[in-house]
């Protein structure tokens, strides 16, 4: 069993703290003036007087712990010690310290001293009363003063005097003492029982009545151990409300004040102790909290999102508060409550950077994940719906952010009823960061819509190009003045299909009317430019010249029913040529501009929306874009066609001019007849000779077979002969025309024509002409 001697030294202070710390949180404090009694009663080991040596055994104040209970026993130096003599100063200090610290004050009296002034410790009791008033007499009048139990132990009570008589004598003496002391202002009418409960117990002589003494000790010990007894000593009203962990500091301060002869305001000291201990416990709890939260602080500072941070922050906070409550709740409630509120506020302040950093990192990560989700959806396999992808990504990541943000402040998932008492800090809110996230997701969504709209327009435009190619090629295959009556209706039909495709696929984007107007204008403009580009491609200079020439030949060389014209003098060549040329030039003019015959059926591109700020859109001239063949090119094509058409005209005219007059028919017939007579004779003579020789040689059979095999080939001979004759006649007619022209220039001339051999000879001309 350990004991502690209390003295004003630093070493004693340290020992006191260590001693008290081993008691635990529940304790009781008793002060007494006799070590022998205390050792027997509580199993302590205070020094006691030996039989062979009479003198002081307890010097100053000694403390020890009860053997079987959390009770601190203080053994005070006897007031009647020979060694201390008249040192009343120490007596007063001991009384001050005892009353300021203990709940029960045991006064050890011998039965023989009852009724005496000095022997009965009446001087000591007067000091006790005065000290008690100095300690507790200045408490608020509306509050009851702290109470102390004065427990008188009547030692060596072996006489026939009843304890009740002794009690009456002592109570009378106590009343006199109480009436004689000076009382504080406002407490003049106070009574002894306002501050003290007085009780008495007697003990037999330890030496002469050992058995009875032991029985009295057991009976007396029960009052300290058995809570069920009515005379249980440690009643709640006696407790000084000084927790064990603050006892050392409290006693140290009280003793310093006593030693320095300073006034002791015990309530103030208790408040100071409570404040000191509560602050100390709060600091310990806060330090433990910082150690727990430091790893997460580093992660958040590095830009990471800490999973389940809300649960962790609540755990850290609850742990710190629980640590504080467990140790500080035993101190004065007002100070405990205020310090606790301060600790909670400090914890919230320490958690605020974690909360703010977590929300900031969560917002940044959510935005990055939102962008990545859009990219993954776009680059994924297969066809996707951009509007549905955007709406799903927005809803998913906004919900994800809000769920994690709610967890961060201590709330449950979305849809659960919010409970304020579940919040880690009622002042925390994630709405600002949520709105900021939406503001940052807005431009991303707008840009995604623009990109997807552009891609959609590109896809539709490419499809339109494929769709419009066939109708354009078909319409331009044969030159016709109704070319645009074929092209533009097909263009309108396919454009309407493309517009409907756009409206269907863009529906999930929930675009504004302005956005749709811009997109539809862009689509129509692209479609129109695609059409005109394809038309220009199919109406290049070479292609257009071929079409013009084919159209001119169709109208010049063929009649209205498609029969080729044979140029004779009966045709009005000039009228036919002018008509064909005018139609061809009209075709050229038709090709030069995309324009229908009926102006009411004309296609018109809507004006660009005012929200389109691109100068290319604002400066686009639809009327100009309808022109396929512009001025210089149109004139060049017109000039080239006119030049070529004139050559055709003169060729046709030459054909007509080269036709011979009617009066040349007779000479031509004669010449033809003469030639027809000569040619058969020249052929027949050799054939006859061959046939005769074959018959004489006996090879007529093979010759016949050879003739039959070649009969098919010989069928072509008349045609060859005919062509030769026609050629000769043509040459002859040309010669005759030259002669006629010569005759017209020189007048009449005698003409003689002879058929000599294979040629013709003319006489009577200025010079000889042979054919």
Secondary structure, 3 states (H helix, E strand, C coil): CCEEEECCCHHHHHHHHHHHHCCCCCCEEEEECCHHHHHHHHCCCCCCCECCECCCCCCCEEEEECCCCCEEEEEECCCCCCCCCCCHHHHHHHHHHHHHHCCEEEEEEEHHHCCCCCCCCHHHHHHHHHHHHHHHCCCCCCCCCCCEEEEEEEECCCCCCCHHHHHHHHHHHHHHHHHHCCCCCCCCCCCHHHCEEEEEEECCCCCCCHHHHHHHHHHHHHHHHCCCCCCCCCCHHHCCCCCHHHHHHHHHHHHHHHHCCCCCCHHHHHHHHHHHHHHHHHHHHHHHHHHHHHHHHHHHHCCCCCCCHHHHHHHHHHHHHHHHHHHHCCCCHHHHHHHHHHHHHHHHHHHHHHHHHHHHHHHHHHHHHHHHHHHHHHHCCCCCCHHHHHHHHHHHHHHHHHHHHHHHHCCCCCCCCCCHHHCCCCCCCCHHHHHHHHHHHHHHHHHHHHHHHHHHHHHHHHHHHHHHHHHHHHHHHCCCCCHHHHHHHHHHHHHHHHHHHHHHHHHHHCCCHHHHHHHHHHHHHHHHHHHHHHHHHHCCHHHHHHHHHHHHHHHHCECCCCCECCCCCCCCHHHHHHHHHHHHHHHHHHHHECCCCCHHHCCCCCCCCCCCCCHHHHCCCHHHHCECCCHHHHHHHHHHHHHHHHHHHHHHHHHHHCCCCHHHHHHHHHHHHHHHHHHHHHHHHHHHHHHHHHHHHCCHHHHHHHHHHCHHHHHHHHHHHHHHHHHHHHHHHHHHHHHHHHHHHHCCCCCEEEEECCEEEEECCCCCEEC
